[in-house]
Amino acid sequence: MKAVCWHGAKDVRVDNVPDPKILNPRDAIIRITSTAICGSDLHLYDGFIPTMKSGDILGHEFMGEVVEVGSETQNLKIGDRVVVPFTISCGNCFFCQRDLWSLCDNTNPNG
């Protein structure tokens, strides 16, 4: 599949990348129908995030259709149309249980 990938400060490209896979039983895979690089991606584009590596995929706000769900996913089914906001979270960690979604321990393994 194609994805917008970061290759360095002010260097983003559309690359061919491997198809996504279910890694966690609560994961879902979405076929993207509409997306764009968000204004909050500018700190990534400008190179201000030291953990970025060449080839990292950008994009976190999109619309699409659910094409696969993990075994523990209860609130989505294949064929659902979804809009995904910028904040992603697991809903179960210490921070999510306190409504501090942006501090989620589980959605960014390299936080």
Contacts in CASP RR format, 6 or more apart in sequence:
PFRMAT RR
TARGET T0000
AUTHOR 0000-0000-0000
METHOD contacts of the structure
MODEL  1
MKAVCWHGAKDVRVDNVPDPKILNPRDAIIRITSTAICGSDLHLYDGFIP
TMKSGDILGHEFMGEVVEVGSETQNLKIGDRVVVPFTISCGNCFFCQRDL
WSLCDNTNPNG
1 16 0 8 1.000
1 17 0 8 1.000
1 18 0 8 1.000
1 19 0 8 1.000
1 20 0 8 1.000
2 14 0 8 1.000
2 15 0 8 1.000
2 16 0 8 1.000
2 17 0 8 1.000
3 14 0 8 1.000
3 15 0 8 1.000
3 17 0 8 1.000
3 57 0 8 1.000
3 58 0 8 1.000
4 12 0 8 1.000
4 13 0 8 1.000
4 14 0 8 1.000
4 37 0 8 1.000
4 57 0 8 1.000
4 58 0 8 1.000
4 59 0 8 1.000
5 12 0 8 1.000
5 13 0 8 1.000
5 14 0 8 1.000
5 15 0 8 1.000
5 17 0 8 1.000
5 54 0 8 1.000
5 55 0 8 1.000
5 56 0 8 1.000
5 57 0 8 1.000
5 58 0 8 1.000
6 12 0 8 1.000
6 44 0 8 1.000
6 45 0 8 1.000
6 52 0 8 1.000
6 54 0 8 1.000
6 55 0 8 1.000
6 56 0 8 1.000
6 57 0 8 1.000
6 58 0 8 1.000
7 13 0 8 1.000
7 54 0 8 1.000
7 55 0 8 1.000
8 47 0 8 1.000
8 52 0 8 1.000
8 54 0 8 1.000
9 45 0 8 1.000
9 46 0 8 1.000
9 47 0 8 1.000
10 45 0 8 1.000
10 46 0 8 1.000
10 47 0 8 1.000
12 37 0 8 1.000
12 45 0 8 1.000
12 58 0 8 1.000
15 55 0 8 1.000
17 57 0 8 1.000
20 29 0 8 1.000
21 29 0 8 1.000
22 29 0 8 1.000
22 68 0 8 1.000
22 69 0 8 1.000
22 70 0 8 1.000
24 70 0 8 1.000
25 70 0 8 1.000
25 71 0 8 1.000
25 72 0 8 1.000
25 73 0 8 1.000
26 70 0 8 1.000
26 72 0 8 1.000
26 73 0 8 1.000
26 90 0 8 1.000
27 69 0 8 1.000
27 70 0 8 1.000
27 73 0 8 1.000
28 66 0 8 1.000
28 68 0 8 1.000
28 69 0 8 1.000
28 70 0 8 1.000
28 73 0 8 1.000
28 76 0 8 1.000
29 66 0 8 1.000
29 67 0 8 1.000
29 68 0 8 1.000
29 69 0 8 1.000
30 62 0 8 1.000
30 64 0 8 1.000
30 65 0 8 1.000
30 66 0 8 1.000
30 67 0 8 1.000
30 82 0 8 1.000
30 84 0 8 1.000
31 64 0 8 1.000
31 65 0 8 1.000
31 66 0 8 1.000
31 67 0 8 1.000
32 62 0 8 1.000
32 63 0 8 1.000
32 64 0 8 1.000
33 62 0 8 1.000
33 63 0 8 1.000
33 64 0 8 1.000
33 65 0 8 1.000
34 62 0 8 1.000
34 63 0 8 1.000
34 64 0 8 1.000
35 59 0 8 1.000
35 61 0 8 1.000
35 62 0 8 1.000
35 63 0 8 1.000
36 61 0 8 1.000
37 45 0 8 1.000
37 58 0 8 1.000
37 59 0 8 1.000
38 59 0 8 1.000
38 60 0 8 1.000
38 61 0 8 1.000
38 86 0 8 1.000
40 86 0 8 1.000
41 58 0 8 1.000
41 59 0 8 1.000
41 60 0 8 1.000
43 49 0 8 1.000
44 52 0 8 1.000
44 58 0 8 1.000
45 58 0 8 1.000
51 110 0 8 1.000
51 111 0 8 1.000
60 84 0 8 1.000
60 86 0 8 1.000
60 88 0 8 1.000
61 84 0 8 1.000
61 85 0 8 1.000
61 86 0 8 1.000
62 83 0 8 1.000
62 84 0 8 1.000
63 81 0 8 1.000
63 82 0 8 1.000
63 83 0 8 1.000
63 84 0 8 1.000
64 81 0 8 1.000
64 82 0 8 1.000
64 83 0 8 1.000
64 84 0 8 1.000
65 79 0 8 1.000
65 80 0 8 1.000
65 81 0 8 1.000
65 82 0 8 1.000
66 76 0 8 1.000
66 77 0 8 1.000
66 78 0 8 1.000
66 79 0 8 1.000
66 80 0 8 1.000
66 81 0 8 1.000
66 82 0 8 1.000
67 78 0 8 1.000
67 79 0 8 1.000
68 78 0 8 1.000
69 76 0 8 1.000
69 77 0 8 1.000
69 78 0 8 1.000
76 82 0 8 1.000
87 101 0 8 1.000
87 102 0 8 1.000
88 101 0 8 1.000
88 104 0 8 1.000
88 107 0 8 1.000
89 95 0 8 1.000
89 96 0 8 1.000
89 101 0 8 1.000
89 102 0 8 1.000
89 104 0 8 1.000
89 106 0 8 1.000
89 107 0 8 1.000
90 96 0 8 1.000
90 104 0 8 1.000
90 105 0 8 1.000
90 106 0 8 1.000
90 107 0 8 1.000
91 97 0 8 1.000
91 101 0 8 1.000
91 104 0 8 1.000
92 106 0 8 1.000
93 104 0 8 1.000
93 105 0 8 1.000
93 106 0 8 1.000
94 105 0 8 1.000
95 101 0 8 1.000
95 103 0 8 1.000
95 104 0 8 1.000
95 105 0 8 1.000
96 104 0 8 1.000
END
